[in-house]
Amino acid sequence: MPCSVVHLTLPKTTVSLRWSMPISVSSVIEAWGQPTFRNPVPADRFDTYADAVPGFLLELWKDLGFSGFKNGLYWICDPIKWQSVVDEWTSDLELPFGSDKWTAVTRSAFGEMRLWGERTGMSITMYPCVGQIMPTDNSDEMSNDFEKDLQIYVSFIADARGGMDLEGEDDRGLFKRVLKRLGPVDSETMYGFVPVPALGGTMMPENIEILDAEVHMHLLSQVTPRTLLVNNPYL
């Protein structure tokens, strides 16, 4: 699908090097609670991604697995299972900071996804249900392991504070209403609108079904025009 560009007037946000709080798995658990669902990480993932993602993400995999939190609202991604989705959504993007090799880090029950770039750090947030992609260049925060670990940590903590819910067209959060009606998603599924918004569907809880996550994300990439949300500091 073609990609349009929207220029935002948001200030650039960077990870501060002045950090006094400990970066720890226990702090992530404190923010999100114990996982509702736990899926062990295959041993080969640690070797495959040892040089591709920060050590703190590997530590989260080791201690928490590819787990789901808050009854499936928030998931740690198995990057191999999500790579084809990542590749399709980032294909041919004309980003202000150039291309990168991205890995899926986390995703929400609605498919919102955070990506790690080997060169640019936590540099892409995807909102597939509406076709939006927000790039953030963190290449200046990649000089040492601490800076890389901090980006992962801040992403998890910020997502916990933000909630990761999706608002419906009635300006109310959708997650609790859909959870009550359909039950939770698992590591292989997601909440999706039927029909999808790009084909005229409305973003209301009665139009949500539990769908195969990978299949639905590929479908969204094929029918939803991509919009690149670009911050002024990178223009």
C-alpha positions as CSV (number, residue, x, y, z in Angstrom):
1,M,0.0,0.0,0.0
2,P,1.2,3.6,-0.6
3,C,2.4,5.6,2.4
4,S,1.4,9.2,3.1
5,V,3.3,11.4,5.5
6,V,1.9,13.6,8.3
7,H,4.3,16.1,9.9
8,L,3.7,16.3,13.6
9,T,4.7,19.2,15.9
10,L,5.8,17.0,18.7
11,P,9.1,17.7,20.5
12,K,11.8,15.1,20.2
13,T,12.0,12.9,23.2
14,T,15.3,11.2,24.0
15,V,16.4,8.8,26.7
16,S,18.2,10.8,29.4
17,L,21.6,9.5,30.4
18,R,20.9,10.8,34.0
19,W,19.1,7.8,35.3
20,S,19.0,7.0,39.0
21,M,16.4,4.2,39.1
22,P,17.5,0.6,38.7
23,I,16.8,-1.1,35.4
24,S,15.5,-4.5,36.5
25,V,13.0,-7.2,35.6
26,S,11.4,-6.6,39.0
27,S,10.6,-3.0,38.1
28,V,8.9,-4.2,34.9
29,I,6.8,-6.6,37.0
30,E,6.0,-3.9,39.4
31,A,4.7,-1.8,36.5
32,W,2.8,-4.5,34.7
33,G,2.1,-7.1,37.4
34,Q,2.9,-10.7,37.1
35,P,2.2,-12.2,33.6
36,T,-1.3,-13.5,33.1
37,F,0.1,-15.9,30.4
38,R,3.6,-17.4,30.3
39,N,5.2,-18.9,27.2
40,P,8.8,-20.2,27.5
41,V,11.4,-18.9,25.1
42,P,13.0,-21.5,22.9
43,A,16.7,-21.8,23.7
44,D,17.8,-20.9,20.2
45,R,16.3,-17.4,20.4
46,F,19.0,-16.3,22.8
47,D,21.8,-17.3,20.4
48,T,20.0,-15.9,17.4
49,Y,19.4,-12.5,18.9
50,A,22.4,-12.1,21.2
51,D,23.9,-9.4,19.0
52,A,20.7,-8.0,17.6
53,V,18.8,-6.8,20.7
54,P,19.9,-5.3,24.0
55,G,20.9,-7.6,26.9
56,F,18.0,-6.3,29.1
57,L,15.5,-7.6,26.5
58,L,17.2,-11.0,26.6
59,E,17.0,-10.9,30.4
60,L,13.2,-10.2,30.2
61,W,12.9,-13.2,27.9
62,K,14.8,-15.4,30.3
63,D,12.8,-14.4,33.4
64,L,9.3,-13.7,31.9
65,G,9.2,-15.6,28.6
66,F,7.1,-14.4,25.7
67,S,4.4,-13.5,28.2
68,G,1.1,-11.7,28.2
69,F,0.1,-9.1,30.9
70,K,-3.2,-7.7,32.1
71,N,-5.3,-10.5,30.7
72,G,-3.7,-10.3,27.3
73,L,-3.5,-6.5,26.9
74,Y,0.3,-6.5,26.5
75,W,2.6,-9.1,25.1
76,I,6.4,-9.6,24.8
77,C,6.9,-10.7,21.2
78,D,8.6,-13.8,19.9
79,P,10.5,-11.9,17.2
80,I,10.8,-14.9,14.8
81,K,7.1,-15.4,14.7
82,W,6.5,-11.7,14.0
83,Q,9.3,-11.0,11.6
84,S,7.2,-11.5,8.4
85,V,4.7,-8.9,9.8
86,V,7.5,-6.5,10.7
87,D,9.0,-6.8,7.3
88,E,5.8,-6.2,5.5
89,W,4.8,-3.2,7.5
90,T,8.3,-1.6,7.2
91,S,8.8,-2.4,3.5
92,D,9.7,0.6,1.4
93,L,9.3,3.1,4.1
94,E,11.0,6.4,3.4
95,L,12.1,7.3,6.9
96,P,13.9,10.5,7.9
97,F,16.7,8.5,9.4
98,G,17.0,5.8,6.7
99,S,16.4,2.1,6.8
100,D,17.2,-0.4,9.6
101,K,16.8,-4.0,10.6
102,W,13.8,-4.1,13.0
103,T,12.8,-6.7,15.6
104,A,9.4,-6.9,17.3
105,V,9.7,-6.2,21.0
106,T,6.1,-5.8,22.3
107,R,2.6,-5.6,21.0
108,S,-0.9,-4.9,22.4
109,A,-4.0,-7.0,22.1
110,F,-5.0,-4.7,19.2
111,G,-1.7,-5.0,17.4
112,E,0.0,-1.8,18.4
113,M,3.7,-2.8,18.1
114,R,7.1,-1.5,19.3
115,L,10.1,-2.3,17.1
116,W,13.8,-2.3,17.9
117,G,16.2,-1.2,15.2
118,E,19.8,-2.4,15.3
119,R,21.0,1.0,14.3
120,T,18.3,3.3,15.6
121,G,17.1,1.6,18.8
122,M,13.4,1.8,19.8
123,S,12.6,3.6,16.6
124,I,9.2,2.5,15.3
125,T,5.7,2.3,16.8
126,M,3.1,0.7,14.5
127,Y,-0.6,1.1,14.8
128,P,-1.8,-1.4,12.1
129,C,-5.6,-1.1,12.7
130,V,-5.4,2.5,11.4
131,G,-2.3,2.2,9.3
132,Q,-0.1,4.6,11.2
133,I,3.7,4.3,11.7
134,M,5.6,6.6,14.1
135,P,9.4,6.7,13.7
136,T,11.7,8.0,16.4
137,D,15.4,8.1,15.8
138,N,17.3,7.0,18.8
139,S,20.6,6.4,17.0
140,D,22.3,8.9,19.3
141,E,21.4,6.8,22.3
142,M,23.2,3.6,21.1
143,S,26.8,4.2,22.2
144,N,26.8,1.7,25.0
145,D,24.9,-1.2,26.5
146,F,23.4,0.9,29.2
147,E,21.8,3.3,26.7
148,K,20.4,0.4,24.8
149,D,19.0,-1.4,27.9
150,L,17.5,1.9,29.1
151,Q,15.5,2.3,25.8
152,I,13.9,-1.2,26.3
153,Y,13.2,-0.5,30.0
154,V,11.7,3.0,29.3
155,S,9.5,1.5,26.6
156,F,8.0,-1.1,29.0
157,I,7.5,1.4,31.8
158,A,6.0,4.0,29.5
159,D,3.6,1.5,28.0
160,A,2.4,0.5,31.5
161,R,1.7,4.1,32.4
162,G,0.0,4.7,29.0
163,G,-2.2,1.7,29.4
164,M,-2.0,0.4,25.8
165,D,-5.8,0.4,25.4
166,L,-7.4,1.5,22.2
167,E,-10.2,4.1,22.1
168,G,-13.3,3.4,20.2
169,E,-15.3,5.9,18.2
170,D,-17.2,6.7,21.3
171,D,-14.0,8.0,22.9
172,R,-14.0,5.2,25.5
173,G,-11.5,2.4,26.0
174,L,-12.2,-0.8,24.2
175,F,-10.2,-3.4,26.0
176,K,-12.3,-4.1,29.1
177,R,-15.5,-4.1,27.2
178,V,-14.1,-6.6,24.6
179,L,-12.4,-8.7,27.2
180,K,-15.8,-9.1,29.0
181,R,-17.6,-10.1,25.8
182,L,-15.0,-12.3,24.1
183,G,-12.4,-13.3,26.7
184,P,-8.7,-12.7,26.4
185,V,-6.5,-13.1,23.4
186,D,-3.4,-15.4,23.5
187,S,0.1,-15.2,22.0
188,E,-1.3,-16.2,18.6
189,T,-4.4,-14.0,18.4
190,M,-5.5,-10.4,18.6
191,Y,-8.6,-8.3,18.7
192,G,-9.5,-7.1,15.2
193,F,-12.3,-5.1,13.7
194,V,-14.6,-6.8,11.2
195,P,-14.8,-5.2,8.7
196,V,-11.5,-3.4,9.2
197,P,-11.6,0.4,9.4
198,A,-10.0,0.9,6.0
199,L,-12.9,-1.0,4.5
200,G,-15.6,1.0,6.3
201,G,-15.7,-0.8,9.6
202,T,-16.4,1.2,12.8
203,M,-14.1,1.1,15.8
204,M,-16.7,-0.1,18.3
205,P,-16.6,-3.1,20.6
206,E,-19.5,-5.0,18.9
207,N,-17.4,-5.1,15.7
208,I,-14.4,-6.8,17.3
209,E,-13.5,-10.4,16.9
210,I,-10.6,-12.6,18.1
211,L,-8.5,-13.3,15.0
212,D,-5.3,-15.0,14.1
213,A,-2.9,-12.2,14.8
214,E,-0.3,-12.9,12.1
215,V,-2.9,-13.4,9.4
216,H,-4.9,-10.3,10.4
217,M,-1.8,-8.1,10.6
218,H,-0.9,-9.2,7.0
219,L,-4.4,-8.4,5.9
220,L,-4.3,-5.0,7.4
221,S,-1.0,-4.2,5.6
222,Q,-2.6,-5.1,2.3
223,V,-5.8,-3.1,2.7
224,T,-4.9,-0.2,5.0
225,P,-3.0,2.8,3.5
226,R,0.1,3.5,5.6
227,T,0.5,7.0,7.2
228,L,4.0,8.0,8.4
229,L,3.8,10.3,11.4
230,V,7.0,12.3,11.3
231,N,8.2,14.6,14.1
232,N,9.5,18.1,13.1
233,P,13.0,17.5,14.6
234,Y,13.8,15.0,11.8
235,L,12.7,17.2,8.9
